[in-house]
């Protein structure tokens, strides 16, 4: 039972981190999940409320994180774009710079900037 409670608390802590990384309030996340108030998110983050598979899937979509992240497992491999660009000898420096600028623009759009 104690191990289960630790898992619930760890999931809650990961949810809080992912929510804060997206600059969302508990109320913002609650609305995205279809909850009436921020209390449900607060209870989940504190480990006082269990997370169903359906809520976990919705959290994954709302917070743009792999479900594995919330479960404490390693997420899918992330490709380091700059390493990939250095390895590609056929691209010019200008092409590589343009790709990096595009990535930065996409990040800014995603973060609402």
C-alpha positions in Angstrom: 0.0 0.0 0.0 2.8 2.4 0.9 4.5 1.7 -2.5 1.3 2.5 -4.3 0.9 5.8 -2.4 4.5 6.7 -3.4 3.7 6.0 -7.0 0.6 8.2 -6.9 2.6 11.0 -5.2 5.4 10.6 -7.8 2.9 10.8 -10.7 1.3 13.9 -9.1 4.8 15.6 -8.8 5.5 14.8 -12.4 2.1 16.3 -13.4 2.9 19.5 -11.5 6.3 19.8 -13.2 4.9 19.3 -16.6 2.1 21.7 -15.9 4.5 24.4 -14.7 6.8 23.8 -17.7 3.8 24.7 -19.9 3.0 27.8 -17.7 -0.5 26.5 -16.9 -2.3 27.1 -13.7 -4.1 24.3 -12.0 -7.4 25.9 -13.2 -6.1 26.0 -16.8 -5.3 22.3 -16.6 -8.5 21.5 -14.8 -10.5 23.1 -17.7 -8.4 21.2 -20.3 -9.3 18.0 -18.5 -13.0 18.8 -18.1 -12.9 19.4 -14.4 -15.1 22.1 -12.8 -12.4 23.5 -10.5 -8.6 23.4 -9.8 -9.2 21.3 -6.7 -9.2 18.1 -8.7 -5.8 18.9 -10.2 -4.5 20.0 -6.7 -5.6 16.7 -5.3 -3.9 14.7 -8.1 -0.7 16.7 -7.8 -0.6 16.2 -4.0 -1.2 12.4 -4.4 -4.5 12.5 -2.6 -6.5 11.5 -5.8 -5.7 8.6 -8.0 -5.3 9.1 -11.7 -7.3 6.9 -14.1 -5.9 5.7 -17.4 -8.3 8.1 -19.2 -7.2 11.1 -17.2 -3.6 10.1 -17.7 -4.2 10.0 -21.5 -5.9 13.4 -21.3 -3.0 14.8 -19.2 -0.5 13.5 -21.8 -2.3 15.4 -24.5 -2.9 18.5 -22.5 0.7 18.7 -21.3 2.3 17.4 -24.5 4.2 14.7 -22.6 4.4 10.9 -23.2 2.4 8.9 -20.7 5.6 7.1 -19.8 6.9 10.4 -18.3 4.1 10.5 -15.7 4.8 6.8 -14.9 8.5 7.5 -14.3 9.6 5.6 -17.3 12.0 6.8 -20.0 10.2 8.7 -22.7 10.8 8.0 -26.4 14.3 8.9 -27.7 14.8 12.6 -28.4 16.8 13.5 -31.4 19.3 16.3 -30.8 18.7 18.4 -33.9 22.1 20.1 -33.7 23.9 16.8 -33.6 21.9 15.6 -36.5 22.6 18.8 -38.5 26.4 18.5 -37.8 26.3 14.9 -39.1 24.6 15.9 -42.3 27.4 16.9 -44.6 25.1 17.8 -47.6 23.5 20.8 -46.0 25.0 24.2 -46.3 25.6 26.4 -43.2 22.8 28.6 -44.4 20.4 25.6 -44.7 21.3 24.5 -41.2 20.8 28.0 -39.7 17.4 28.2 -41.5 16.4 24.9 -39.9 17.4 26.0 -36.5 15.5 29.3 -36.9 12.4 27.4 -37.9 12.7 25.2 -34.8 13.0 28.2 -32.6 9.9 29.8 -34.3 8.0 26.5 -33.7 9.0 26.5 -30.0 7.9 30.1 -29.6 4.5 29.4 -31.3 4.0 26.3 -29.1 4.8 28.3 -26.0 2.5 31.1 -27.1 5.2 33.8 -27.5 
